[in-house]
Amino acid sequence: MGQVNTPTPTSQPLARLFAVAFRSLVDGLHVALRDRGWNDVRPAFGPVLLACRYEPTSTTALAQLMGMTKQAASKLIDTMDAAGYLARTVDTSDARQRPVALTTRGRELLAVVDEIYADLEQEWATVVGQVEVDHLRATITRVLGLESGELPPVRLW
């Protein structure tokens, strides 16, 4: 029989390593959120909150971002609205449109998420050093062409 080639950490595809790292950070985020009393937050909320961070957005745009039907996006928005993270507003130029905007509670959640991610990054820095974490961020930023600081919308899947 042939010898089995066991992959080493340095031979793993970057996509797999990034996926594992991403999952680790998201799982750590949700554990920390629960520890801080945010018991109703689901991973699917993240992209919606980020999409609404700076301005209201439409259900259609959120559905496209999330890769789901408009009906599924509307159900997610309803859940987030009932939990107090989002509110449907009225578009002053077209009263038929009902853009979704962050509420005060939604903004508070995003602030807590930012704090938790800083804590999780600090845990990484404890393992490899702050210089390495900063270098990793700079490298990923450069590889993705995001030097302007403007990030594209984020999808979880």
C-alpha positions in Angstrom: 0.0 0.0 0.0 1.1 3.6 -0.7 2.1 5.9 2.1 -0.5 8.3 3.3 0.5 11.9 3.0 -0.7 13.6 6.1 -1.0 17.3 5.5 1.0 19.6 7.7 -0.3 23.0 8.8 2.0 24.7 6.3 0.7 22.6 3.4 -3.0 23.3 4.1 -4.8 25.5 1.5 -5.2 29.1 2.6 -8.9 28.8 2.0 -9.3 26.1 4.6 -7.1 27.9 7.1 -9.1 31.1 6.6 -12.4 29.2 7.0 -11.2 27.5 10.2 -9.9 30.9 11.6 -13.2 32.6 10.6 -15.3 29.9 12.3 -13.1 30.2 15.4 -13.6 33.9 15.6 -17.3 33.8 14.9 -17.8 31.0 17.5 -15.7 33.0 20.0 -17.8 36.1 19.3 -21.0 34.3 20.0 -19.8 32.7 23.2 -18.6 36.1 24.4 -21.9 37.7 23.3 -23.9 35.1 25.4 -21.5 35.7 28.3 -22.4 39.4 28.1 -26.2 38.8 28.0 -26.8 39.0 24.2 -28.6 35.6 24.1 -30.7 36.2 21.0 -27.9 37.0 18.5 -27.5 34.6 15.6 -24.6 34.5 13.1 -26.9 35.5 10.3 -27.5 38.9 12.0 -23.9 40.0 11.3 -24.0 40.7 7.6 -27.4 42.5 8.0 -26.1 44.7 10.9 -23.0 45.6 8.9 -25.0 46.3 5.8 -27.1 48.8 7.8 -24.2 50.3 9.8 -23.9 53.5 7.9 -27.3 53.9 6.1 -30.6 52.2 5.8 -30.8 49.4 3.1 -33.6 47.6 1.3 -34.8 44.0 1.9 -34.0 43.3 -1.7 -30.3 44.4 -1.3 -30.1 42.3 1.9 -31.5 39.3 0.2 -28.9 39.6 -2.6 -26.1 40.1 0.0 -27.2 37.1 2.0 -27.8 34.9 -1.1 -31.4 34.2 -0.1 -34.9 34.9 -1.3 -36.5 38.2 -0.6 -39.0 36.3 1.6 -36.3 34.7 3.7 -34.5 38.0 4.1 -37.8 39.6 5.1 -38.3 36.9 7.7 -34.8 37.5 9.1 -35.5 41.2 9.2 -38.7 40.5 11.0 -36.8 38.5 13.6 -34.2 41.3 14.1 -36.9 43.9 14.2 -38.8 42.0 16.9 -35.5 41.7 18.9 -35.0 45.5 18.6 -31.9 45.5 16.4 -33.5 46.9 13.2 -36.5 49.0 12.3 -38.3 49.5 9.0 -38.4 53.1 8.0 -40.1 55.0 5.3 -38.2 56.3 2.2 -39.1 60.0 1.9 -38.7 59.8 -1.9 -40.9 56.7 -2.3 -43.4 55.8 0.5 -43.8 52.3 -0.9 -40.2 51.5 0.0 -39.5 50.4 3.6 -35.7 50.5 4.1 -34.2 48.8 7.1 -32.2 50.8 9.6 -30.3 50.1 12.8 -31.9 50.9 16.1 -30.0 52.1 19.1 -29.9 48.5 20.3 -28.4 47.4 17.0 -25.7 50.1 17.2 -25.0 49.0 20.8 -24.6 45.4 19.6 -22.2 46.4 16.9 -20.1 48.3 19.4 -20.0 45.2 21.7 -19.0 43.1 18.7 -16.2 45.4 17.9 -15.0 45.1 21.5 -15.2 41.4 21.5 -13.3 41.1 18.1 -10.6 43.3 19.6 -10.4 40.9 22.6 -10.2 37.9 20.3 -7.4 39.5 18.3 -5.6 40.2 21.5 -5.8 36.5 22.3 -4.1 35.8 18.9 -1.5 38.5 19.7 -0.8 36.7 23.0 0.1 33.6 20.9 2.1 35.1 18.0 2.7 38.7 19.0 1.0 42.0 18.1 3.5 42.6 15.3 2.4 39.3 13.6 -1.3 40.1 14.0 -0.7 43.6 12.5 1.4 42.0 9.7 -1.4 39.5 8.9 -4.0 42.3 8.7 -1.8 44.4 6.4 -1.0 41.4 4.2 -4.7 40.4 3.8 -5.6 44.0 3.2 -3.0 44.2 0.5 -3.8 40.9 -1.1 -7.5 41.8 -1.3 -6.8 45.3 -2.6 -8.5 47.0 0.3 -6.0 49.7 1.0 -8.6 52.3 0.7 -10.3 51.0 3.8 -13.6 50.5 2.1 -14.8 46.9 2.6 -17.3 45.1 0.4 -20.4 43.6 2.0 -19.8 40.4 4.0 -21.6 37.1 3.6 -21.4 34.2 6.0 -21.9 31.6 3.3 
